[in-house]
């Protein structure tokens, strides 16, 4: 006697309110089962794969940069400031300002402020427009994303420095300050300015990531550079405690330029040079930029962006 055939058990009831998400975690060990190491959960991607992921992040950040008008909207006033300041200081050639010193003043005290503002805007715009959550979820890591933003902001900052240097040379030429040719120290100032502008862009990313608020970050950076740092260095100098301007972020960046241009002149000393070698000032400023990016990345790791 054969046993009665029973129909297969029907599938369980489907919960109509179960959460459904289209997002798939970008874990490379889960995305490709044939990948070496995919059978070991939690395996970190290999070095070449990590490099590929970082290059993809850079491309993504570059697309974000060139899809907006912020980068060239800030580049234009940076170049105009350099042209106008060099045009004005070119009239004092041989007196108070040499061409190199005028260029150091134009780039260090004026145009560079637009580079750091761009760095702030580059990072804080995602917090402002609430797209940072998506960026964090799709990136292989938050720290990698912040570093990629800093690298791209540094590249854009380098463009700011190069364009501002060219505009400054044109301003000096229009003022008649380069009738005897382009001095070597003027070209040296322009070359180092490309590096300082790149560091300014990266530093702006670090500050903006730490603060997340675009307006607060811009105001804080400008107030510090234009007021706080000047007041603190002035009080220290008046108190007879020495010169610390070259060891502060803005002062170190300016010293790297003025030291190349002033060659120990009185005007160069008054503008921030004469106390620290230019290469040491540049290293100090680079240290501030790296610390800002690392601090921003560390804060981003713990921040709740939901």
BALOBA-1460 file (C-alpha; in Angstrom, 3 decimals):
// residues 306
<rec num="1" residu="x" x="0.000" y="0.000" z="0.000"/>
<rec num="2" residu="x" x="1.479" y="3.265" z="-1.071"/>
<rec num="3" residu="x" x="1.619" y="6.215" z="1.240"/>
<rec num="4" residu="x" x="-0.450" y="9.219" z="0.286"/>
<rec num="5" residu="x" x="1.344" y="11.974" z="-1.549"/>
<rec num="6" residu="x" x="1.474" y="15.185" z="0.389"/>
<rec num="7" residu="x" x="1.898" y="18.499" z="-1.401"/>
<rec num="8" residu="x" x="5.086" y="20.343" z="-0.636"/>
<rec num="9" residu="x" x="4.946" y="22.819" z="2.160"/>
<rec num="10" residu="x" x="4.003" y="26.248" z="0.878"/>
<rec num="11" residu="x" x="6.536" y="28.985" z="1.320"/>
<rec num="12" residu="x" x="6.291" y="30.966" z="4.486"/>
<rec num="13" residu="x" x="4.352" y="34.198" z="4.553"/>
<rec num="14" residu="x" x="6.138" y="37.210" z="3.223"/>
<rec num="15" residu="x" x="6.366" y="40.103" z="5.602"/>
<rec num="16" residu="x" x="5.042" y="43.075" z="3.635"/>
<rec num="17" residu="x" x="6.807" y="45.561" z="5.868"/>
<rec num="18" residu="x" x="10.211" y="43.883" z="5.857"/>
<rec num="19" residu="x" x="12.918" y="46.438" z="5.099"/>
<rec num="20" residu="x" x="14.246" y="46.179" z="1.578"/>
<rec num="21" residu="x" x="17.479" y="47.891" z="0.587"/>
<rec num="22" residu="x" x="19.017" y="48.149" z="-2.849"/>
<rec num="23" residu="x" x="22.363" y="49.050" z="-1.329"/>
<rec num="24" residu="x" x="24.997" y="46.333" z="-1.402"/>
<rec num="25" residu="x" x="27.973" y="46.797" z="0.862"/>
<rec num="26" residu="x" x="31.043" y="47.427" z="-1.301"/>
<rec num="27" residu="x" x="32.983" y="44.551" z="0.212"/>
<rec num="28" residu="x" x="35.204" y="43.208" z="-2.583"/>
<rec num="29" residu="x" x="35.376" y="39.783" z="-0.910"/>
<rec num="30" residu="x" x="31.593" y="39.472" z="-1.279"/>
<rec num="31" residu="x" x="31.265" y="41.124" z="-4.660"/>
<rec num="32" residu="x" x="33.365" y="38.517" z="-6.493"/>
<rec num="33" residu="x" x="33.243" y="34.922" z="-5.184"/>
<rec num="34" residu="x" x="36.058" y="33.905" z="-7.519"/>
<rec num="35" residu="x" x="38.404" y="36.489" z="-6.107"/>
<rec num="36" residu="x" x="41.377" y="35.035" z="-4.169"/>
<rec num="37" residu="x" x="40.584" y="35.234" z="-0.499"/>
<rec num="38" residu="x" x="36.824" y="35.533" z="-1.023"/>
<rec num="39" residu="x" x="36.271" y="32.421" z="1.074"/>
<rec num="40" residu="x" x="37.808" y="34.151" z="4.070"/>
<rec num="41" residu="x" x="35.353" y="36.743" z="5.443"/>
<rec num="42" residu="x" x="36.944" y="39.982" z="6.535"/>
<rec num="43" residu="x" x="40.011" y="39.566" z="4.322"/>
<rec num="44" residu="x" x="41.452" y="42.929" z="3.418"/>
<rec num="45" residu="x" x="41.957" y="43.678" z="-0.282"/>
<rec num="46" residu="x" x="45.452" y="43.235" z="-1.607"/>
<rec num="47" residu="x" x="47.771" y="46.169" z="-2.249"/>
<rec num="48" residu="x" x="47.080" y="46.501" z="-5.998"/>
<rec num="49" residu="x" x="43.335" y="46.301" z="-5.348"/>
<rec num="50" residu="x" x="43.531" y="48.969" z="-2.653"/>
<rec num="51" residu="x" x="45.434" y="51.170" z="-5.089"/>
<rec num="52" residu="x" x="42.763" y="50.589" z="-7.714"/>
<rec num="53" residu="x" x="40.047" y="51.528" z="-5.247"/>
<rec num="54" residu="x" x="41.895" y="54.714" z="-4.318"/>
<rec num="55" residu="x" x="42.371" y="55.646" z="-7.984"/>
<rec num="56" residu="x" x="38.629" y="55.139" z="-8.481"/>
<rec num="57" residu="x" x="37.990" y="57.476" z="-5.548"/>
<rec num="58" residu="x" x="40.269" y="60.090" z="-7.092"/>
<rec num="59" residu="x" x="38.392" y="59.883" z="-10.375"/>
<rec num="60" residu="x" x="35.093" y="60.236" z="-8.555"/>
<rec num="61" residu="x" x="36.296" y="63.293" z="-6.647"/>
<rec num="62" residu="x" x="37.666" y="64.846" z="-9.845"/>
<rec num="63" residu="x" x="34.282" y="64.393" z="-11.509"/>
<rec num="64" residu="x" x="32.615" y="66.063" z="-8.524"/>
<rec num="65" residu="x" x="35.086" y="68.935" z="-8.778"/>
<rec num="66" residu="x" x="34.672" y="69.645" z="-12.461"/>
<rec num="67" residu="x" x="30.893" y="69.242" z="-12.358"/>
<rec num="68" residu="x" x="30.572" y="72.383" z="-10.224"/>
<rec num="69" residu="x" x="31.600" y="75.994" z="-10.733"/>
<rec num="70" residu="x" x="33.264" y="76.415" z="-7.338"/>
<rec num="71" residu="x" x="36.798" y="75.625" z="-8.512"/>
<rec num="72" residu="x" x="36.943" y="78.225" z="-11.283"/>
<rec num="73" residu="x" x="34.743" y="80.730" z="-9.446"/>
<rec num="74" residu="x" x="37.449" y="80.956" z="-6.765"/>
<rec num="75" residu="x" x="40.325" y="80.678" z="-9.246"/>
<rec num="76" residu="x" x="39.378" y="83.906" z="-11.046"/>
<rec num="77" residu="x" x="39.621" y="86.214" z="-7.976"/>
<rec num="78" residu="x" x="42.830" y="84.455" z="-6.879"/>
<rec num="79" residu="x" x="44.451" y="85.257" z="-10.231"/>
<rec num="80" residu="x" x="43.075" y="88.821" z="-10.237"/>
<rec num="81" residu="x" x="44.414" y="89.487" z="-6.741"/>
<rec num="82" residu="x" x="47.868" y="88.300" z="-7.787"/>
<rec num="83" residu="x" x="47.804" y="90.456" z="-10.914"/>
<rec num="84" residu="x" x="46.662" y="93.588" z="-9.076"/>
<rec num="85" residu="x" x="49.063" y="93.248" z="-6.140"/>
<rec num="86" residu="x" x="52.029" y="92.662" z="-8.450"/>
<rec num="87" residu="x" x="50.889" y="95.564" z="-10.592"/>
<rec num="88" residu="x" x="50.866" y="97.810" z="-7.524"/>
<rec num="89" residu="x" x="54.134" y="96.591" z="-6.007"/>
<rec num="90" residu="x" x="55.843" y="96.732" z="-9.404"/>
<rec num="91" residu="x" x="55.887" y="100.503" z="-9.074"/>
<rec num="92" residu="x" x="58.206" y="100.106" z="-6.078"/>
<rec num="93" residu="x" x="60.775" y="97.989" z="-7.892"/>
<rec num="94" residu="x" x="64.204" y="98.726" z="-6.502"/>
<rec num="95" residu="x" x="62.757" y="100.557" z="-3.497"/>
<rec num="96" residu="x" x="60.582" y="98.681" z="-1.028"/>
<rec num="97" residu="x" x="59.572" y="95.732" z="-3.175"/>
<rec num="98" residu="x" x="61.560" y="93.635" z="-5.584"/>
<rec num="99" residu="x" x="59.598" y="91.570" z="-8.154"/>
<rec num="100" residu="x" x="60.123" y="88.426" z="-6.107"/>
<rec num="101" residu="x" x="59.018" y="90.065" z="-2.884"/>
<rec num="102" residu="x" x="55.939" y="91.525" z="-4.547"/>
<rec num="103" residu="x" x="55.074" y="88.080" z="-5.819"/>
<rec num="104" residu="x" x="55.551" y="86.570" z="-2.352"/>
<rec num="105" residu="x" x="53.219" y="89.187" z="-0.896"/>
<rec num="106" residu="x" x="50.589" y="88.659" z="-3.591"/>
<rec num="107" residu="x" x="50.586" y="84.877" z="-3.387"/>
<rec num="108" residu="x" x="51.205" y="84.375" z="0.324"/>
<rec num="109" residu="x" x="48.994" y="87.073" z="1.800"/>
<rec num="110" residu="x" x="46.185" y="87.272" z="-0.739"/>
<rec num="111" residu="x" x="45.710" y="84.582" z="-3.403"/>
<rec num="112" residu="x" x="46.463" y="81.651" z="-1.108"/>
<rec num="113" residu="x" x="43.381" y="82.449" z="0.971"/>
<rec num="114" residu="x" x="41.221" y="81.426" z="-2.000"/>
<rec num="115" residu="x" x="43.013" y="78.078" z="-2.195"/>
<rec num="116" residu="x" x="42.211" y="77.197" z="1.406"/>
<rec num="117" residu="x" x="38.624" y="78.370" z="0.941"/>
<rec num="118" residu="x" x="38.324" y="76.015" z="-2.013"/>
<rec num="119" residu="x" x="39.611" y="73.156" z="0.138"/>
<rec num="120" residu="x" x="36.930" y="73.938" z="2.709"/>
<rec num="121" residu="x" x="34.207" y="74.103" z="0.068"/>
<rec num="122" residu="x" x="35.446" y="70.884" z="-1.543"/>
<rec num="123" residu="x" x="34.847" y="68.856" z="1.614"/>
<rec num="124" residu="x" x="32.023" y="70.728" z="3.346"/>
<rec num="125" residu="x" x="29.714" y="70.903" z="0.319"/>
<rec num="126" residu="x" x="28.863" y="67.212" z="0.765"/>
<rec num="127" residu="x" x="27.874" y="67.837" z="4.383"/>
<rec num="128" residu="x" x="25.846" y="70.843" z="3.291"/>
<rec num="129" residu="x" x="23.950" y="69.013" z="0.544"/>
<rec num="130" residu="x" x="23.544" y="65.785" z="2.587"/>
<rec num="131" residu="x" x="25.430" y="63.643" z="0.065"/>
<rec num="132" residu="x" x="28.200" y="62.650" z="2.456"/>
<rec num="133" residu="x" x="26.224" y="59.603" z="3.667"/>
<rec num="134" residu="x" x="26.146" y="58.131" z="0.173"/>
<rec num="135" residu="x" x="29.819" y="58.920" z="-0.317"/>
<rec num="136" residu="x" x="30.746" y="57.188" z="2.923"/>
<rec num="137" residu="x" x="28.627" y="54.126" z="2.106"/>
<rec num="138" residu="x" x="29.998" y="53.647" z="-1.395"/>
<rec num="139" residu="x" x="33.648" y="54.348" z="-0.543"/>
<rec num="140" residu="x" x="35.921" y="51.491" z="0.584"/>
<rec num="141" residu="x" x="36.605" y="53.471" z="3.760"/>
<rec num="142" residu="x" x="35.950" y="56.891" z="5.226"/>
<rec num="143" residu="x" x="39.614" y="57.662" z="5.745"/>
<rec num="144" residu="x" x="40.382" y="56.799" z="2.113"/>
<rec num="145" residu="x" x="37.604" y="59.128" z="0.983"/>
<rec num="146" residu="x" x="38.937" y="62.069" z="3.021"/>
<rec num="147" residu="x" x="42.476" y="61.485" z="1.769"/>
<rec num="148" residu="x" x="41.184" y="61.356" z="-1.818"/>
<rec num="149" residu="x" x="39.384" y="64.660" z="-1.288"/>
<rec num="150" residu="x" x="42.583" y="66.161" z="0.126"/>
<rec num="151" residu="x" x="44.619" y="64.965" z="-2.858"/>
<rec num="152" residu="x" x="42.136" y="66.392" z="-5.357"/>
<rec num="153" residu="x" x="41.922" y="69.677" z="-3.435"/>
<rec num="154" residu="x" x="45.720" y="69.751" z="-3.433"/>
<rec num="155" residu="x" x="45.790" y="69.310" z="-7.211"/>
<rec num="156" residu="x" x="43.288" y="72.113" z="-7.668"/>
<rec num="157" residu="x" x="45.287" y="74.244" z="-5.223"/>
<rec num="158" residu="x" x="48.410" y="73.641" z="-7.305"/>
<rec num="159" residu="x" x="46.507" y="74.909" z="-10.348"/>
<rec num="160" residu="x" x="45.565" y="77.995" z="-8.326"/>
<rec num="161" residu="x" x="49.214" y="78.570" z="-7.498"/>
<rec num="162" residu="x" x="50.391" y="78.163" z="-11.097"/>
<rec num="163" residu="x" x="47.695" y="80.417" z="-12.566"/>
<rec num="164" residu="x" x="48.158" y="83.039" z="-9.841"/>
<rec num="165" residu="x" x="51.920" y="82.999" z="-10.447"/>
<rec num="166" residu="x" x="51.444" y="83.558" z="-14.174"/>
<rec num="167" residu="x" x="48.963" y="86.355" z="-13.492"/>
<rec num="168" residu="x" x="51.420" y="87.930" z="-11.059"/>
<rec num="169" residu="x" x="54.226" y="87.852" z="-13.625"/>
<rec num="170" residu="x" x="51.924" y="89.575" z="-16.109"/>
<rec num="171" residu="x" x="51.111" y="92.226" z="-13.509"/>
<rec num="172" residu="x" x="54.798" y="92.848" z="-12.841"/>
<rec num="173" residu="x" x="55.448" y="93.099" z="-16.575"/>
<rec num="174" residu="x" x="52.632" y="95.626" z="-17.064"/>
<rec num="175" residu="x" x="54.091" y="97.706" z="-14.222"/>
<rec num="176" residu="x" x="57.517" y="97.708" z="-15.858"/>
<rec num="177" residu="x" x="59.091" y="95.804" z="-13.007"/>
<rec num="178" residu="x" x="60.594" y="93.131" z="-15.255"/>
<rec num="179" residu="x" x="62.393" y="95.362" z="-17.727"/>
<rec num="180" residu="x" x="65.669" y="93.663" z="-16.849"/>
<rec num="181" residu="x" x="64.267" y="90.146" z="-17.287"/>
<rec num="182" residu="x" x="62.621" y="87.676" z="-14.948"/>
<rec num="183" residu="x" x="64.737" y="87.228" z="-11.777"/>
<rec num="184" residu="x" x="65.503" y="83.706" z="-10.606"/>
<rec num="185" residu="x" x="64.027" y="84.305" z="-7.183"/>
<rec num="186" residu="x" x="60.735" y="85.318" z="-8.809"/>
<rec num="187" residu="x" x="60.517" y="81.959" z="-10.568"/>
<rec num="188" residu="x" x="61.538" y="80.208" z="-7.337"/>
<rec num="189" residu="x" x="58.716" y="81.949" z="-5.464"/>
<rec num="190" residu="x" x="56.210" y="80.853" z="-8.112"/>
<rec num="191" residu="x" x="57.447" y="77.254" z="-7.952"/>
<rec num="192" residu="x" x="57.235" y="77.040" z="-4.157"/>
<rec num="193" residu="x" x="53.850" y="78.783" z="-4.275"/>
<rec num="194" residu="x" x="52.487" y="75.849" z="-6.282"/>
<rec num="195" residu="x" x="53.431" y="73.581" z="-3.361"/>
<rec num="196" residu="x" x="52.039" y="75.908" z="-0.686"/>
<rec num="197" residu="x" x="48.759" y="76.341" z="-2.555"/>
<rec num="198" residu="x" x="48.425" y="72.567" z="-2.838"/>
<rec num="199" residu="x" x="48.985" y="72.248" z="0.907"/>
<rec num="200" residu="x" x="46.445" y="75.001" z="1.556"/>
<rec num="201" residu="x" x="43.836" y="73.046" z="-0.402"/>
<rec num="202" residu="x" x="44.529" y="69.855" z="1.570"/>
<rec num="203" residu="x" x="44.481" y="71.743" z="4.871"/>
<rec num="204" residu="x" x="41.087" y="73.208" z="3.993"/>
<rec num="205" residu="x" x="39.703" y="69.697" z="3.466"/>
<rec num="206" residu="x" x="40.948" y="68.640" z="6.893"/>
<rec num="207" residu="x" x="39.433" y="71.647" z="8.648"/>
<rec num="208" residu="x" x="36.098" y="71.296" z="6.854"/>
<rec num="209" residu="x" x="35.879" y="67.581" z="7.696"/>
<rec num="210" residu="x" x="36.523" y="68.321" z="11.348"/>
<rec num="211" residu="x" x="33.825" y="71.014" z="11.506"/>
<rec num="212" residu="x" x="31.383" y="69.703" z="8.825"/>
<rec num="213" residu="x" x="29.647" y="73.106" z="8.642"/>
<rec num="214" residu="x" x="30.703" y="74.985" z="5.509"/>
<rec num="215" residu="x" x="30.014" y="78.499" z="6.778"/>
<rec num="216" residu="x" x="31.598" y="77.851" z="10.169"/>
<rec num="217" residu="x" x="34.710" y="76.336" z="8.582"/>
<rec num="218" residu="x" x="35.197" y="79.224" z="6.131"/>
<rec num="219" residu="x" x="34.702" y="81.850" z="8.832"/>
<rec num="220" residu="x" x="36.994" y="80.014" z="11.258"/>
<rec num="221" residu="x" x="39.807" y="79.673" z="8.700"/>
<rec num="222" residu="x" x="39.658" y="83.290" z="7.539"/>
<rec num="223" residu="x" x="39.316" y="84.741" z="11.029"/>
<rec num="224" residu="x" x="42.274" y="82.698" z="12.213"/>
<rec num="225" residu="x" x="44.512" y="83.614" z="9.286"/>
<rec num="226" residu="x" x="43.556" y="87.288" z="9.081"/>
<rec num="227" residu="x" x="43.164" y="88.085" z="12.772"/>
<rec num="228" residu="x" x="43.957" y="85.445" z="15.377"/>
<rec num="229" residu="x" x="47.363" y="84.447" z="14.086"/>
<rec num="230" residu="x" x="48.428" y="88.070" z="13.650"/>
<rec num="231" residu="x" x="47.300" y="89.008" z="17.165"/>
<rec num="232" residu="x" x="48.971" y="86.012" z="18.806"/>
<rec num="233" residu="x" x="52.292" y="86.470" z="16.999"/>
<rec num="234" residu="x" x="52.207" y="90.210" z="17.735"/>
<rec num="235" residu="x" x="51.568" y="89.698" z="21.444"/>
<rec num="236" residu="x" x="54.359" y="87.137" z="21.684"/>
<rec num="237" residu="x" x="56.742" y="89.483" z="19.917"/>
<rec num="238" residu="x" x="55.800" y="92.443" z="22.126"/>
<rec num="239" residu="x" x="56.212" y="90.307" z="25.216"/>
<rec num="240" residu="x" x="59.790" y="89.564" z="24.249"/>
<rec num="241" residu="x" x="59.191" y="85.824" z="23.911"/>
<rec num="242" residu="x" x="60.645" y="85.587" z="20.421"/>
<rec num="243" residu="x" x="59.229" y="85.237" z="16.932"/>
<rec num="244" residu="x" x="56.717" y="82.421" z="16.516"/>
<rec num="245" residu="x" x="55.047" y="83.563" z="13.312"/>
<rec num="246" residu="x" x="57.178" y="81.263" z="11.170"/>
<rec num="247" residu="x" x="56.005" y="78.290" z="13.247"/>
<rec num="248" residu="x" x="52.284" y="78.977" z="12.798"/>
<rec num="249" residu="x" x="50.372" y="77.725" z="9.736"/>
<rec num="250" residu="x" x="49.866" y="80.990" z="7.885"/>
<rec num="251" residu="x" x="53.215" y="82.428" z="8.942"/>
<rec num="252" residu="x" x="55.091" y="79.299" z="7.880"/>
<rec num="253" residu="x" x="53.502" y="79.370" z="4.417"/>
<rec num="254" residu="x" x="54.335" y="83.068" z="4.016"/>
<rec num="255" residu="x" x="57.883" y="82.598" z="5.282"/>
<rec num="256" residu="x" x="58.545" y="79.885" z="2.719"/>
<rec num="257" residu="x" x="57.837" y="82.472" z="0.016"/>
<rec num="258" residu="x" x="59.321" y="85.620" z="1.534"/>
<rec num="259" residu="x" x="62.574" y="83.902" z="2.460"/>
<rec num="260" residu="x" x="63.107" y="82.981" z="-1.175"/>
<rec num="261" residu="x" x="62.360" y="86.514" z="-2.322"/>
<rec num="262" residu="x" x="63.790" y="88.788" z="0.363"/>
<rec num="263" residu="x" x="67.338" y="87.444" z="0.722"/>
<rec num="264" residu="x" x="67.544" y="88.944" z="4.189"/>
<rec num="265" residu="x" x="66.289" y="92.440" z="3.305"/>
<rec num="266" residu="x" x="64.416" y="94.551" z="5.832"/>
<rec num="267" residu="x" x="61.210" y="94.436" z="3.807"/>
<rec num="268" residu="x" x="61.354" y="90.655" z="3.696"/>
<rec num="269" residu="x" x="61.852" y="90.476" z="7.451"/>
<rec num="270" residu="x" x="58.835" y="92.701" z="8.050"/>
<rec num="271" residu="x" x="56.721" y="90.443" z="5.845"/>
<rec num="272" residu="x" x="57.601" y="87.346" z="7.801"/>
<rec num="273" residu="x" x="60.961" y="86.275" z="6.464"/>
<rec num="274" residu="x" x="64.445" y="86.399" z="7.950"/>
<rec num="275" residu="x" x="63.829" y="84.030" z="10.868"/>
<rec num="276" residu="x" x="63.457" y="80.534" z="9.383"/>
<rec num="277" residu="x" x="64.919" y="78.943" z="6.229"/>
<rec num="278" residu="x" x="62.342" y="78.636" z="3.483"/>
<rec num="279" residu="x" x="62.623" y="74.855" z="3.269"/>
<rec num="280" residu="x" x="62.077" y="74.448" z="6.998"/>
<rec num="281" residu="x" x="59.057" y="76.756" z="6.903"/>
<rec num="282" residu="x" x="57.656" y="74.704" z="4.025"/>
<rec num="283" residu="x" x="58.125" y="71.476" z="5.997"/>
<rec num="284" residu="x" x="56.418" y="73.006" z="9.034"/>
<rec num="285" residu="x" x="53.469" y="74.058" z="6.927"/>
<rec num="286" residu="x" x="53.308" y="70.625" z="5.289"/>
<rec num="287" residu="x" x="53.154" y="69.114" z="8.779"/>
<rec num="288" residu="x" x="50.145" y="71.276" z="9.636"/>
<rec num="289" residu="x" x="48.384" y="70.216" z="6.425"/>
<rec num="290" residu="x" x="49.028" y="66.505" z="7.071"/>
<rec num="291" residu="x" x="47.845" y="66.796" z="10.675"/>
<rec num="292" residu="x" x="44.650" y="68.544" z="9.564"/>
<rec num="293" residu="x" x="43.851" y="65.803" z="7.041"/>
<rec num="294" residu="x" x="44.606" y="63.022" z="9.543"/>
<rec num="295" residu="x" x="42.486" y="64.695" z="12.212"/>
<rec num="296" residu="x" x="39.626" y="65.115" z="9.751"/>
<rec num="297" residu="x" x="39.861" y="61.468" z="8.711"/>
<rec num="298" residu="x" x="39.894" y="60.329" z="12.364"/>
<rec num="299" residu="x" x="36.808" y="62.408" z="13.193"/>
<rec num="300" residu="x" x="35.025" y="61.166" z="10.066"/>
<rec num="301" residu="x" x="35.546" y="57.573" z="11.225"/>
<rec num="302" residu="x" x="33.515" y="58.220" z="14.368"/>
<rec num="303" residu="x" x="30.945" y="60.658" z="13.041"/>
<rec num="304" residu="x" x="27.324" y="59.630" z="12.663"/>
<rec num="305" residu="x" x="26.177" y="60.896" z="9.257"/>
<rec num="306" residu="x" x="22.761" y="59.256" z="9.137"/>
